[in-house]
């Protein structure tokens, strides 16, 4: 399994994050949003899914995600 961690400055806004995902080559198979207000994380995850057809997750605090 290949796992990649990308750190983006906390000053990145929504537009910059969407452009980052757009420029990824190859396109990620899954995006996990783990930082920010819950409603904003869900909104960003939804936008990424709708725009790029990538599986997205915005887990709640203490929620477990299986990565395989």
PDB file of N, CA, C and O in Angstrom:
ATOM      1  N   UNK A   1       0.849  -1.157   0.000  1.00  0.00           N
ATOM      2  CA  UNK A   1       0.000   0.000   0.000  1.00  0.00           C
ATOM      3  C   UNK A   1       0.901   1.227   0.000  1.00  0.00           C
ATOM      4  O   UNK A   1       1.852   1.311   0.777  1.00  0.00           O
ATOM      5  N   UNK A   2       0.601   2.158  -0.859  1.00  0.00           N
ATOM      6  CA  UNK A   2       1.298   3.436  -0.878  1.00  0.00           C
ATOM      7  C   UNK A   2       0.424   4.463  -0.165  1.00  0.00           C
ATOM      8  O   UNK A   2      -0.738   4.660  -0.520  1.00  0.00           O
ATOM      9  N   UNK A   3       0.988   5.101   0.824  1.00  0.00           N
ATOM     10  CA  UNK A   3       0.291   6.161   1.540  1.00  0.00           C
ATOM     11  C   UNK A   3       1.117   7.418   1.398  1.00  0.00           C
ATOM     12  O   UNK A   3       2.320   7.414   1.658  1.00  0.00           O
ATOM     13  N   UNK A   4       0.475   8.489   0.986  1.00  0.00           N
ATOM     14  CA  UNK A   4       1.175   9.758   0.818  1.00  0.00           C
ATOM     15  C   UNK A   4       0.554  10.786   1.738  1.00  0.00           C
ATOM     16  O   UNK A   4      -0.668  10.891   1.849  1.00  0.00           O
ATOM     17  N   UNK A   5       1.396  11.523   2.381  1.00  0.00           N
ATOM     18  CA  UNK A   5       0.936  12.594   3.254  1.00  0.00           C
ATOM     19  C   UNK A   5       1.414  13.906   2.650  1.00  0.00           C
ATOM     20  O   UNK A   5       2.596  14.076   2.349  1.00  0.00           O
ATOM     21  N   UNK A   6       0.496  14.807   2.483  1.00  0.00           N
ATOM     22  CA  UNK A   6       0.823  16.110   1.915  1.00  0.00           C
ATOM     23  C   UNK A   6       0.440  17.158   2.943  1.00  0.00           C
ATOM     24  O   UNK A   6      -0.707  17.218   3.387  1.00  0.00           O
ATOM     25  N   UNK A   7       1.390  17.971   3.311  1.00  0.00           N
ATOM     26  CA  UNK A   7       1.090  19.044   4.250  1.00  0.00           C
ATOM     27  C   UNK A   7       0.910  20.343   3.482  1.00  0.00           C
ATOM     28  O   UNK A   7       1.742  20.725   2.659  1.00  0.00           O
ATOM     29  N   UNK A   8      -0.182  20.999   3.769  1.00  0.00           N
ATOM     30  CA  UNK A   8      -0.500  22.274   3.131  1.00  0.00           C
ATOM     31  C   UNK A   8      -0.628  23.293   4.248  1.00  0.00           C
ATOM     32  O   UNK A   8      -1.193  23.000   5.301  1.00  0.00           O
ATOM     33  N   UNK A   9      -0.114  24.463   4.025  1.00  0.00           N
ATOM     34  CA  UNK A   9      -0.180  25.497   5.046  1.00  0.00           C
ATOM     35  C   UNK A   9      -1.621  25.755   5.473  1.00  0.00           C
ATOM     36  O   UNK A   9      -2.547  25.652   4.669  1.00  0.00           O
ATOM     37  N   UNK A  10      -1.792  26.085   6.728  1.00  0.00           N
ATOM     38  CA  UNK A  10      -3.145  26.358   7.209  1.00  0.00           C
ATOM     39  C   UNK A  10      -3.692  27.666   6.655  1.00  0.00           C
ATOM     40  O   UNK A  10      -4.817  28.053   6.970  1.00  0.00           O
ATOM     41  N   UNK A  11      -2.916  28.333   5.847  1.00  0.00           N
ATOM     42  CA  UNK A  11      -3.380  29.566   5.220  1.00  0.00           C
ATOM     43  C   UNK A  11      -3.988  29.307   3.856  1.00  0.00           C
ATOM     44  O   UNK A  11      -4.457  30.242   3.208  1.00  0.00           O
ATOM     45  N   UNK A  12      -3.990  28.053   3.401  1.00  0.00           N
ATOM     46  CA  UNK A  12      -4.597  27.731   2.113  1.00  0.00           C
ATOM     47  C   UNK A  12      -6.109  27.893   2.218  1.00  0.00           C
ATOM     48  O   UNK A  12      -6.727  27.447   3.185  1.00  0.00           O
ATOM     49  N   UNK A  13      -6.692  28.533   1.215  1.00  0.00           N
ATOM     50  CA  UNK A  13      -8.144  28.682   1.233  1.00  0.00           C
ATOM     51  C   UNK A  13      -8.781  27.601   0.363  1.00  0.00           C
ATOM     52  O   UNK A  13      -8.090  26.786  -0.248  1.00  0.00           O
ATOM     53  N   UNK A  14     -10.081  27.612   0.320  1.00  0.00           N
ATOM     54  CA  UNK A  14     -10.829  26.588  -0.413  1.00  0.00           C
ATOM     55  C   UNK A  14     -10.401  26.509  -1.872  1.00  0.00           C
ATOM     56  O   UNK A  14     -10.193  25.417  -2.400  1.00  0.00           O
ATOM     57  N   UNK A  15     -10.270  27.652  -2.519  1.00  0.00           N
ATOM     58  CA  UNK A  15      -9.877  27.692  -3.933  1.00  0.00           C
ATOM     59  C   UNK A  15      -8.519  27.039  -4.127  1.00  0.00           C
ATOM     60  O   UNK A  15      -8.338  26.255  -5.059  1.00  0.00           O
ATOM     61  N   UNK A  16      -7.568  27.349  -3.264  1.00  0.00           N
ATOM     62  CA  UNK A  16      -6.230  26.768  -3.371  1.00  0.00           C
ATOM     63  C   UNK A  16      -6.266  25.255  -3.156  1.00  0.00           C
ATOM     64  O   UNK A  16      -5.566  24.514  -3.847  1.00  0.00           O
ATOM     65  N   UNK A  17      -7.074  24.794  -2.206  1.00  0.00           N
ATOM     66  CA  UNK A  17      -7.182  23.358  -1.963  1.00  0.00           C
ATOM     67  C   UNK A  17      -7.827  22.637  -3.144  1.00  0.00           C
ATOM     68  O   UNK A  17      -7.392  21.547  -3.517  1.00  0.00           O
ATOM     69  N   UNK A  18      -8.852  23.233  -3.729  1.00  0.00           N
ATOM     70  CA  UNK A  18      -9.493  22.629  -4.903  1.00  0.00           C
ATOM     71  C   UNK A  18      -8.514  22.590  -6.085  1.00  0.00           C
ATOM     72  O   UNK A  18      -8.468  21.603  -6.820  1.00  0.00           O
ATOM     73  N   UNK A  19      -7.742  23.651  -6.265  1.00  0.00           N
ATOM     74  CA  UNK A  19      -6.742  23.670  -7.341  1.00  0.00           C
ATOM     75  C   UNK A  19      -5.657  22.635  -7.095  1.00  0.00           C
ATOM     76  O   UNK A  19      -5.157  22.028  -8.042  1.00  0.00           O
ATOM     77  N   UNK A  20      -5.286  22.426  -5.841  1.00  0.00           N
ATOM     78  CA  UNK A  20      -4.287  21.416  -5.516  1.00  0.00           C
ATOM     79  C   UNK A  20      -4.776  20.031  -5.938  1.00  0.00           C
ATOM     80  O   UNK A  20      -4.045  19.275  -6.577  1.00  0.00           O
ATOM     81  N   UNK A  21      -6.010  19.709  -5.578  1.00  0.00           N
ATOM     82  CA  UNK A  21      -6.567  18.403  -5.948  1.00  0.00           C
ATOM     83  C   UNK A  21      -6.636  18.276  -7.465  1.00  0.00           C
ATOM     84  O   UNK A  21      -6.340  17.216  -8.018  1.00  0.00           O
ATOM     85  N   UNK A  22      -7.023  19.344  -8.129  1.00  0.00           N
ATOM     86  CA  UNK A  22      -7.123  19.334  -9.599  1.00  0.00           C
ATOM     87  C   UNK A  22      -5.772  19.033 -10.251  1.00  0.00           C
ATOM     88  O   UNK A  22      -5.715  18.333 -11.262  1.00  0.00           O
ATOM     89  N   UNK A  23      -4.690  19.555  -9.680  1.00  0.00           N
ATOM     90  CA  UNK A  23      -3.353  19.395 -10.268  1.00  0.00           C
ATOM     91  C   UNK A  23      -2.688  18.067  -9.926  1.00  0.00           C
ATOM     92  O   UNK A  23      -1.662  17.728 -10.516  1.00  0.00           O
ATOM     93  N   UNK A  24      -3.246  17.312  -8.992  1.00  0.00           N
ATOM     94  CA  UNK A  24      -2.627  16.038  -8.603  1.00  0.00           C
ATOM     95  C   UNK A  24      -2.566  15.095  -9.799  1.00  0.00           C
ATOM     96  O   UNK A  24      -3.550  14.897 -10.512  1.00  0.00           O
ATOM     97  N   UNK A  25      -1.401  14.530  -9.992  1.00  0.00           N
ATOM     98  CA  UNK A  25      -1.215  13.572 -11.076  1.00  0.00           C
ATOM     99  C   UNK A  25      -0.338  12.439 -10.571  1.00  0.00           C
ATOM    100  O   UNK A  25       0.848  12.657 -10.323  1.00  0.00           O
ATOM    101  N   UNK A  26      -0.868  11.259 -10.412  1.00  0.00           N
ATOM    102  CA  UNK A  26      -2.221  10.850 -10.773  1.00  0.00           C
ATOM    103  C   UNK A  26      -3.234  11.364  -9.754  1.00  0.00           C
ATOM    104  O   UNK A  26      -2.885  11.731  -8.633  1.00  0.00           O
ATOM    105  N   UNK A  27      -4.479  11.379 -10.169  1.00  0.00           N
ATOM    106  CA  UNK A  27      -5.548  11.840  -9.294  1.00  0.00           C
ATOM    107  C   UNK A  27      -5.682  10.884  -8.116  1.00  0.00           C
ATOM    108  O   UNK A  27      -5.635   9.667  -8.300  1.00  0.00           O
ATOM    109  N   UNK A  28      -5.847  11.415  -6.911  1.00  0.00           N
ATOM    110  CA  UNK A  28      -5.999  10.526  -5.744  1.00  0.00           C
ATOM    111  C   UNK A  28      -7.278   9.707  -5.836  1.00  0.00           C
ATOM    112  O   UNK A  28      -8.269  10.136  -6.427  1.00  0.00           O
ATOM    113  N   UNK A  29      -7.237   8.520  -5.238  1.00  0.00           N
ATOM    114  CA  UNK A  29      -8.437   7.683  -5.199  1.00  0.00           C
ATOM    115  C   UNK A  29      -9.317   8.028  -4.014  1.00  0.00           C
ATOM    116  O   UNK A  29     -10.516   7.749  -4.018  1.00  0.00           O
ATOM    117  N   UNK A  30      -8.713   8.640  -2.989  1.00  0.00           N
ATOM    118  CA  UNK A  30      -9.473   8.977  -1.784  1.00  0.00           C
ATOM    119  C   UNK A  30      -8.855  10.217  -1.147  1.00  0.00           C
ATOM    120  O   UNK A  30      -7.632  10.350  -1.093  1.00  0.00           O
ATOM    121  N   UNK A  31      -9.695  11.116  -0.670  1.00  0.00           N
ATOM    122  CA  UNK A  31      -9.242  12.318   0.030  1.00  0.00           C
ATOM    123  C   UNK A  31      -9.897  12.318   1.408  1.00  0.00           C
ATOM    124  O   UNK A  31     -11.108  12.133   1.533  1.00  0.00           O
ATOM    125  N   UNK A  32      -9.087  12.528   2.431  1.00  0.00           N
ATOM    126  CA  UNK A  32      -9.588  12.585   3.799  1.00  0.00           C
ATOM    127  C   UNK A  32      -9.343  13.993   4.332  1.00  0.00           C
ATOM    128  O   UNK A  32      -8.199  14.439   4.422  1.00  0.00           O
ATOM    129  N   UNK A  33     -10.410  14.683   4.680  1.00  0.00           N
ATOM    130  CA  UNK A  33     -10.327  16.049   5.198  1.00  0.00           C
ATOM    131  C   UNK A  33     -10.361  15.962   6.720  1.00  0.00           C
ATOM    132  O   UNK A  33     -11.351  15.508   7.293  1.00  0.00           O
ATOM    133  N   UNK A  34      -9.283  16.394   7.379  1.00  0.00           N
ATOM    134  CA  UNK A  34      -9.179  16.180   8.823  1.00  0.00           C
ATOM    135  C   UNK A  34      -8.929  17.441   9.647  1.00  0.00           C
ATOM    136  O   UNK A  34      -8.671  17.341  10.847  1.00  0.00           O
ATOM    137  N   UNK A  35      -8.998  18.606   9.046  1.00  0.00           N
ATOM    138  CA  UNK A  35      -8.699  19.801   9.821  1.00  0.00           C
ATOM    139  C   UNK A  35      -9.682  20.900   9.461  1.00  0.00           C
ATOM    140  O   UNK A  35      -9.865  21.225   8.288  1.00  0.00           O
ATOM    141  N   UNK A  36     -10.310  21.466  10.475  1.00  0.00           N
ATOM    142  CA  UNK A  36     -11.231  22.573  10.257  1.00  0.00           C
ATOM    143  C   UNK A  36     -12.553  22.323  10.953  1.00  0.00           C
ATOM    144  O   UNK A  36     -12.764  21.275  11.564  1.00  0.00           O
ATOM    145  N   UNK A  37     -13.438  23.301  10.849  1.00  0.00           N
ATOM    146  CA  UNK A  37     -14.773  23.161  11.419  1.00  0.00           C
ATOM    147  C   UNK A  37     -15.506  22.044  10.687  1.00  0.00           C
ATOM    148  O   UNK A  37     -15.358  21.882   9.476  1.00  0.00           O
ATOM    149  N   UNK A  38     -16.286  21.287  11.418  1.00  0.00           N
ATOM    150  CA  UNK A  38     -16.977  20.123  10.861  1.00  0.00           C
ATOM    151  C   UNK A  38     -17.780  20.466   9.610  1.00  0.00           C
ATOM    152  O   UNK A  38     -17.684  19.765   8.602  1.00  0.00           O
ATOM    153  N   UNK A  39     -18.564  21.527   9.665  1.00  0.00           N
ATOM    154  CA  UNK A  39     -19.414  21.881   8.519  1.00  0.00           C
ATOM    155  C   UNK A  39     -18.582  22.254   7.301  1.00  0.00           C
ATOM    156  O   UNK A  39     -18.953  21.938   6.171  1.00  0.00           O
ATOM    157  N   UNK A  40     -17.461  22.925   7.530  1.00  0.00           N
ATOM    158  CA  UNK A  40     -16.599  23.317   6.405  1.00  0.00           C
ATOM    159  C   UNK A  40     -15.858  22.120   5.823  1.00  0.00           C
ATOM    160  O   UNK A  40     -15.646  22.043   4.613  1.00  0.00           O
ATOM    161  N   UNK A  41     -15.467  21.192   6.682  1.00  0.00           N
ATOM    162  CA  UNK A  41     -14.823  19.957   6.199  1.00  0.00           C
ATOM    163  C   UNK A  41     -15.789  19.169   5.328  1.00  0.00           C
ATOM    164  O   UNK A  41     -15.421  18.690   4.256  1.00  0.00           O
ATOM    165  N   UNK A  42     -17.036  19.036   5.799  1.00  0.00           N
ATOM    166  CA  UNK A  42     -18.043  18.316   5.021  1.00  0.00           C
ATOM    167  C   UNK A  42     -18.315  19.005   3.688  1.00  0.00           C
ATOM    168  O   UNK A  42     -18.476  18.344   2.662  1.00  0.00           O
ATOM    169  N   UNK A  43     -18.367  20.323   3.707  1.00  0.00           N
ATOM    170  CA  UNK A  43     -18.613  21.079   2.481  1.00  0.00           C
ATOM    171  C   UNK A  43     -17.471  20.903   1.486  1.00  0.00           C
ATOM    172  O   UNK A  43     -17.713  20.703   0.295  1.00  0.00           O
ATOM    173  N   UNK A  44     -16.232  20.976   1.962  1.00  0.00           N
ATOM    174  CA  UNK A  44     -15.079  20.788   1.075  1.00  0.00           C
ATOM    175  C   UNK A  44     -15.053  19.367   0.527  1.00  0.00           C
ATOM    176  O   UNK A  44     -14.812  19.167  -0.664  1.00  0.00           O
ATOM    177  N   UNK A  45     -15.297  18.384   1.380  1.00  0.00           N
ATOM    178  CA  UNK A  45     -15.325  16.990   0.934  1.00  0.00           C
ATOM    179  C   UNK A  45     -16.398  16.785  -0.135  1.00  0.00           C
ATOM    180  O   UNK A  45     -16.164  16.103  -1.133  1.00  0.00           O
ATOM    181  N   UNK A  46     -17.553  17.366   0.075  1.00  0.00           N
ATOM    182  CA  UNK A  46     -18.643  17.257  -0.892  1.00  0.00           C
ATOM    183  C   UNK A  46     -18.264  17.903  -2.223  1.00  0.00           C
ATOM    184  O   UNK A  46     -18.538  17.343  -3.285  1.00  0.00           O
ATOM    185  N   UNK A  47     -17.643  19.063  -2.171  1.00  0.00           N
ATOM    186  CA  UNK A  47     -17.234  19.760  -3.395  1.00  0.00           C
ATOM    187  C   UNK A  47     -16.185  18.964  -4.171  1.00  0.00           C
ATOM    188  O   UNK A  47     -16.247  18.874  -5.397  1.00  0.00           O
ATOM    189  N   UNK A  48     -15.229  18.393  -3.454  1.00  0.00           N
ATOM    190  CA  UNK A  48     -14.202  17.583  -4.122  1.00  0.00           C
ATOM    191  C   UNK A  48     -14.851  16.378  -4.785  1.00  0.00           C
ATOM    192  O   UNK A  48     -14.526  16.046  -5.925  1.00  0.00           O
ATOM    193  N   UNK A  49     -15.764  15.723  -4.082  1.00  0.00           N
ATOM    194  CA  UNK A  49     -16.439  14.560  -4.651  1.00  0.00           C
ATOM    195  C   UNK A  49     -17.242  14.929  -5.896  1.00  0.00           C
ATOM    196  O   UNK A  49     -17.157  14.246  -6.916  1.00  0.00           O
ATOM    197  N   UNK A  50     -18.014  15.996  -5.815  1.00  0.00           N
ATOM    198  CA  UNK A  50     -18.859  16.405  -6.939  1.00  0.00           C
ATOM    199  C   UNK A  50     -18.041  16.866  -8.136  1.00  0.00           C
ATOM    200  O   UNK A  50     -18.384  16.565  -9.279  1.00  0.00           O
ATOM    201  N   UNK A  51     -16.967  17.590  -7.879  1.00  0.00           N
ATOM    202  CA  UNK A  51     -16.169  18.158  -8.964  1.00  0.00           C
ATOM    203  C   UNK A  51     -15.267  17.133  -9.631  1.00  0.00           C
ATOM    204  O   UNK A  51     -15.164  17.096 -10.857  1.00  0.00           O
ATOM    205  N   UNK A  52     -14.612  16.299  -8.827  1.00  0.00           N
ATOM    206  CA  UNK A  52     -13.589  15.410  -9.368  1.00  0.00           C
ATOM    207  C   UNK A  52     -13.962  13.929  -9.320  1.00  0.00           C
ATOM    208  O   UNK A  52     -13.197  13.087  -9.792  1.00  0.00           O
ATOM    209  N   UNK A  53     -15.126  13.599  -8.756  1.00  0.00           N
ATOM    210  CA  UNK A  53     -15.557  12.204  -8.616  1.00  0.00           C
ATOM    211  C   UNK A  53     -14.533  11.361  -7.874  1.00  0.00           C
ATOM    212  O   UNK A  53     -14.219  10.237  -8.267  1.00  0.00           O
ATOM    213  N   UNK A  54     -14.017  11.935  -6.783  1.00  0.00           N
ATOM    214  CA  UNK A  54     -13.060  11.254  -5.915  1.00  0.00           C
ATOM    215  C   UNK A  54     -13.785  10.928  -4.615  1.00  0.00           C
ATOM    216  O   UNK A  54     -14.527  11.756  -4.087  1.00  0.00           O
ATOM    217  N   UNK A  55     -13.567   9.717  -4.101  1.00  0.00           N
ATOM    218  CA  UNK A  55     -14.137   9.360  -2.805  1.00  0.00           C
ATOM    219  C   UNK A  55     -13.551  10.286  -1.744  1.00  0.00           C
ATOM    220  O   UNK A  55     -12.336  10.471  -1.683  1.00  0.00           O
ATOM    221  N   UNK A  56     -14.400  10.859  -0.920  1.00  0.00           N
ATOM    222  CA  UNK A  56     -13.943  11.778   0.120  1.00  0.00           C
ATOM    223  C   UNK A  56     -14.539  11.398   1.469  1.00  0.00           C
ATOM    224  O   UNK A  56     -15.626  10.825   1.549  1.00  0.00           O
ATOM    225  N   UNK A  57     -13.813  11.727   2.513  1.00  0.00           N
ATOM    226  CA  UNK A  57     -14.253  11.465   3.879  1.00  0.00           C
ATOM    227  C   UNK A  57     -13.888  12.671   4.734  1.00  0.00           C
ATOM    228  O   UNK A  57     -12.793  13.222   4.617  1.00  0.00           O
ATOM    229  N   UNK A  58     -14.815  13.071   5.591  1.00  0.00           N
ATOM    230  CA  UNK A  58     -14.564  14.118   6.585  1.00  0.00           C
ATOM    231  C   UNK A  58     -14.963  13.529   7.929  1.00  0.00           C
ATOM    232  O   UNK A  58     -16.080  13.752   8.396  1.00  0.00           O
ATOM    233  N   UNK A  59     -14.060  12.778   8.556  1.00  0.00           N
ATOM    234  CA  UNK A  59     -14.419  12.061   9.782  1.00  0.00           C
ATOM    235  C   UNK A  59     -14.691  12.990  10.962  1.00  0.00           C
ATOM    236  O   UNK A  59     -14.140  14.086  11.060  1.00  0.00           O
ATOM    237  N   UNK A  60     -15.546  12.521  11.840  1.00  0.00           N
ATOM    238  CA  UNK A  60     -15.806  13.243  13.084  1.00  0.00           C
ATOM    239  C   UNK A  60     -14.688  12.944  14.071  1.00  0.00           C
ATOM    240  O   UNK A  60     -13.921  12.002  13.869  1.00  0.00           O
ATOM    241  N   UNK A  61     -14.586  13.724  15.124  1.00  0.00           N
ATOM    242  CA  UNK A  61     -13.593  13.477  16.156  1.00  0.00           C
ATOM    243  C   UNK A  61     -13.726  12.046  16.671  1.00  0.00           C
ATOM    244  O   UNK A  61     -14.829  11.573  16.944  1.00  0.00           O
ATOM    245  N   UNK A  62     -12.594  11.367  16.800  1.00  0.00           N
ATOM    246  CA  UNK A  62     -12.495  10.003  17.295  1.00  0.00           C
ATOM    247  C   UNK A  62     -13.087   8.940  16.370  1.00  0.00           C
ATOM    248  O   UNK A  62     -13.128   7.766  16.739  1.00  0.00           O
ATOM    249  N   UNK A  63     -13.544   9.323  15.183  1.00  0.00           N
ATOM    250  CA  UNK A  63     -14.059   8.349  14.224  1.00  0.00           C
ATOM    251  C   UNK A  63     -12.872   7.581  13.615  1.00  0.00           C
ATOM    252  O   UNK A  63     -11.830   8.165  13.319  1.00  0.00           O
ATOM    253  N   UNK A  64     -13.044   6.301  13.440  1.00  0.00           N
ATOM    254  CA  UNK A  64     -11.993   5.454  12.894  1.00  0.00           C
ATOM    255  C   UNK A  64     -12.239   5.270  11.404  1.00  0.00           C
ATOM    256  O   UNK A  64     -13.368   5.047  10.966  1.00  0.00           O
ATOM    257  N   UNK A  65     -11.150   5.370  10.631  1.00  0.00           N
ATOM    258  CA  UNK A  65     -11.221   5.152   9.182  1.00  0.00           C
ATOM    259  C   UNK A  65     -10.277   4.029   8.821  1.00  0.00           C
ATOM    260  O   UNK A  65      -9.102   4.055   9.188  1.00  0.00           O
ATOM    261  N   UNK A  66     -10.778   3.056   8.114  1.00  0.00           N
ATOM    262  CA  UNK A  66      -9.939   1.952   7.650  1.00  0.00           C
ATOM    263  C   UNK A  66      -9.303   2.355   6.317  1.00  0.00           C
ATOM    264  O   UNK A  66      -9.997   2.706   5.362  1.00  0.00           O
ATOM    265  N   UNK A  67      -7.993   2.299   6.274  1.00  0.00           N
ATOM    266  CA  UNK A  67      -7.252   2.614   5.052  1.00  0.00           C
ATOM    267  C   UNK A  67      -6.691   1.318   4.502  1.00  0.00           C
ATOM    268  O   UNK A  67      -5.938   0.618   5.179  1.00  0.00           O
ATOM    269  N   UNK A  68      -7.056   1.005   3.288  1.00  0.00           N
ATOM    270  CA  UNK A  68      -6.519  -0.225   2.704  1.00  0.00           C
ATOM    271  C   UNK A  68      -6.029   0.012   1.314  1.00  0.00           C
ATOM    272  O   UNK A  68      -5.542  -0.914   0.665  1.00  0.00           O
TER     273      UNK A  68
END
